[in-house]
Amino acid sequence: NEYKSYLSSRAMTKYGYKSLKDDAKPRANCLICCVIFSSFCSIFFIIFVLLAFPYIFQLLVNNQVALVNDTIDYKQWLNPTPKIYKVVTVYNITNRDEVYNGKAPNITAMGPYYFREYREKINVETWGDELHYNERKYYVFDEYATMDANANANANVTLNPANDTFTTINLAWVGVVYNQTLANCTAARKLEIEFLADKLLKDDKLFISKTVNEVIFGYKDRLLEALAIVMPGLSDVVRCVY
């Protein structure tokens, strides 16, 4: 029996069979090594995020947004391709004569009109690490975008801001009256303004009829042109800016 027990223990040792106690020690050592390694990686990652990452991120950003000639970013900066629109809706007063008689104005909406905005960099010069330039901004009426926006409301109406006329408040006259009130004009100056207004505007001072393009992009006003003679520096152009 002792001989058989000896042979059995030799055979188990030969073919790699071990007891549970002998196998538990390597597993415990492996677990300790994994915990130590994970802790080290976590500490390294935290240090990297706190110290190194901001500098690396800033370096990547500077390399990506730098305006270098003949690059895609530089060309986009010179002539941006994303579409930007100025959307305009005007309101037409359809009963101006009745308003003079004390009735409430009847207002109808016209539009919206879509104007594509373009921004072009011109006179670009490089001074060391700086770019000096001027920007030219202009608008082009987008007929297709306007048609799509008005397909349901005005299916049978073709909108054209160059030809579409509407009646609105005479901004020049209202502005002159408002400014002369604030400036405490003398009686003589008020008489001059009244005289010019009566000659140029006659009985219709409060309202004016203009095209959509004129009101948005500006028109020369006869009253302001006349007032510029006695009020140097006064602009004779009226437009709605927003």
C-alpha positions in Angstrom: 0.0 0.0 0.0 2.8 2.4 0.8 4.5 1.5 -2.5 1.2 2.2 -4.4 0.8 5.5 -2.6 4.4 6.5 -3.5 3.8 5.6 -7.2 0.5 7.5 -7.3 2.2 10.7 -5.9 5.0 10.4 -8.4 2.5 10.0 -11.3 0.5 13.1 -10.2 3.7 15.1 -10.0 4.9 13.8 -13.4 1.7 14.7 -15.3 1.3 18.2 -13.7 -1.4 17.5 -11.1 -1.0 19.7 -8.1 -3.0 20.4 -5.0 -5.3 23.4 -4.5 -2.9 25.0 -2.0 0.0 24.9 -4.5 -2.2 26.5 -7.3 -3.6 29.3 -5.1 -0.2 31.1 -4.6 0.4 31.9 -8.4 -3.1 33.2 -8.8 -2.8 35.5 -5.8 0.5 36.8 -7.1 -1.0 37.4 -10.6 -4.0 39.3 -9.1 -1.6 41.6 -7.1 0.4 42.3 -10.2 -2.8 43.3 -12.1 -3.9 45.6 -9.4 -0.5 47.3 -9.2 -0.4 47.7 -13.0 -3.9 49.1 -13.2 -3.2 51.6 -10.4 0.0 52.7 -12.2 -1.9 53.1 -15.5 -4.7 55.1 -13.8 -2.2 57.4 -12.1 -0.3 57.9 -15.4 -3.6 58.7 -17.2 -4.7 61.3 -14.7 -1.3 63.0 -14.8 -1.5 63.0 -18.6 -5.0 64.5 -18.7 -4.1 67.2 -16.1 -0.7 68.2 -17.5 0.1 67.0 -21.0 -3.3 66.9 -22.7 -4.1 70.6 -22.7 -0.8 71.4 -24.4 -1.3 68.7 -27.0 -4.9 69.7 -27.7 -3.9 73.4 -28.1 -1.1 72.3 -30.5 -3.6 70.3 -32.6 -6.0 73.2 -32.7 -3.3 75.7 -33.8 -2.2 73.4 -36.5 -5.8 72.9 -37.8 -7.0 76.5 -37.7 -3.9 78.2 -38.9 -4.5 80.3 -42.0 -1.9 79.1 -44.4 -2.0 80.0 -48.1 -3.3 77.4 -50.6 -5.0 75.3 -47.9 -8.7 74.4 -47.7 -9.2 76.4 -44.5 -7.6 79.5 -46.1 -9.8 79.2 -49.2 -12.9 78.8 -47.0 -11.9 81.9 -45.0 -11.4 83.9 -48.2 -14.7 82.9 -49.7 -17.0 81.0 -47.3 -19.2 78.4 -49.0 -21.9 77.8 -46.3 -25.1 79.5 -47.3 -26.1 82.5 -45.2 -29.5 84.2 -45.9 -31.0 87.6 -45.0 -34.8 86.9 -44.8 -37.0 89.9 -45.2 -40.8 90.3 -44.8 -42.3 93.7 -45.5 -45.8 95.0 -44.5 -47.9 97.0 -47.0 -50.4 99.6 -45.8 -53.3 99.2 -48.2 -55.6 102.1 -47.0 -53.4 105.1 -46.6 -56.2 107.6 -47.4 -58.4 106.1 -44.8 -55.6 106.3 -42.2 -55.5 110.1 -42.8 -59.2 110.2 -42.0 -58.6 108.5 -38.6 -59.1 104.8 -39.4 -56.8 102.0 -38.4 -54.2 100.9 -41.0 -54.9 97.7 -42.9 -51.6 95.9 -43.2 -50.8 92.9 -45.4 -47.5 90.9 -45.3 -45.3 90.5 -48.4 -42.7 87.9 -48.5 -40.5 86.5 -47.1 -37.8 87.4 -49.6 -34.5 85.4 -49.4 -31.2 87.2 -50.1 -28.0 85.1 -50.2 -25.2 86.8 -48.3 -21.7 86.7 -49.7 -18.6 87.7 -47.7 -15.4 88.1 -49.7 -12.0 89.0 -48.2 -10.1 91.5 -50.4 -6.8 93.4 -50.1 -5.3 90.6 -48.0 -1.7 91.3 -46.8 0.6 89.3 -44.5 2.5 91.2 -41.9 4.6 88.7 -40.0 2.1 86.5 -38.2 -0.8 88.8 -38.9 -3.3 89.0 -41.7 -4.7 92.4 -42.7 -7.7 92.6 -45.0 -11.0 94.2 -45.9 -14.3 92.4 -46.2 -16.7 92.9 -49.0 -20.3 91.9 -48.1 -23.1 91.8 -50.6 -26.5 90.2 -51.2 -28.0 88.4 -54.2 -31.7 87.7 -54.4 -32.4 83.9 -54.3 -35.4 83.4 -56.4 -35.6 79.6 -55.8 -35.4 79.8 -52.0 -38.0 82.5 -52.0 -40.3 80.4 -54.2 -39.9 77.4 -51.9 -40.7 79.5 -48.8 -43.8 81.0 -50.4 -45.1 77.9 -52.2 -48.1 77.4 -49.9 -49.1 80.9 -49.0 -48.5 82.6 -52.4 -48.6 79.8 -54.9 -49.7 82.1 -57.8 -47.6 85.1 -56.9 -44.1 85.7 -58.2 -42.0 87.8 -55.8 -39.4 90.2 -57.2 -37.9 92.7 -54.7 -36.7 94.9 -57.5 -40.3 95.5 -58.7 -42.6 94.8 -55.8 -43.8 98.1 -54.4 -45.4 98.6 -51.0 -46.5 101.5 -48.9 -44.9 102.2 -45.5 -44.1 104.9 -43.1 -42.0 107.7 -44.5 -38.9 107.2 -42.3 -37.2 110.3 -43.5 -40.0 112.6 -42.5 -40.6 110.9 -39.2 -36.9 110.9 -38.4 -36.6 114.7 -39.2 -39.6 115.5 -37.0 -38.2 113.3 -34.2 -34.7 114.8 -34.4 -35.9 118.4 -34.5 -37.9 117.8 -31.4 -34.9 116.3 -29.5 -32.5 119.0 -30.8 -34.8 121.9 -29.7 -34.5 123.6 -33.1 -35.1 127.2 -33.4 -38.4 128.5 -34.8 -36.6 129.6 -38.0 -35.1 126.2 -38.6 -38.5 124.5 -38.0 -40.1 126.9 -40.6 -37.4 125.9 -43.1 -38.1 122.2 -42.6 -41.8 122.7 -42.8 -41.4 124.8 -46.0 -39.2 122.2 -47.7 -41.5 119.4 -46.6 -44.6 121.2 -48.0 -42.9 121.8 -51.3 -41.4 118.3 -51.8 -43.9 116.0 -50.0 -47.0 118.1 -50.4 -49.9 116.5 -48.5 -48.5 113.0 -48.3 -45.8 113.3 -45.6 -46.5 110.3 -43.4 -46.4 107.5 -46.0 -44.2 106.6 -48.9 -44.3 103.9 -51.6 -41.0 102.2 -52.5 -39.7 98.9 -53.8 -38.5 96.2 -51.4 -34.9 96.6 -52.6 -35.0 100.4 -52.1 -36.2 100.1 -48.5 -33.7 97.3 -47.6 -30.6 98.6 -49.4 -31.3 102.3 -49.5 -32.7 105.1 -51.5 -32.1 108.9 -51.8 -34.7 111.0 -50.2 -35.6 114.4 -51.7 -36.3 116.0 -48.4 -33.0 114.9 -46.9 -31.2 116.1 -50.1 -32.7 119.5 -49.6 -32.0 119.6 -45.9 -28.4 118.7 -46.4 -27.9 122.1 -47.9 -28.8 123.9 -44.6 -27.6 121.0 -42.4 -24.2 119.9 -43.6 -23.2 116.3 -42.8 -26.8 115.0 -43.0 -27.0 111.8 -45.0 -29.6 111.8 -47.8 -29.9 108.0 -47.9 -32.6 106.1 -46.1 -32.6 102.3 -45.5 -33.6 99.7 -43.0 -30.6 98.1 -41.4 -30.8 95.2 -39.0 
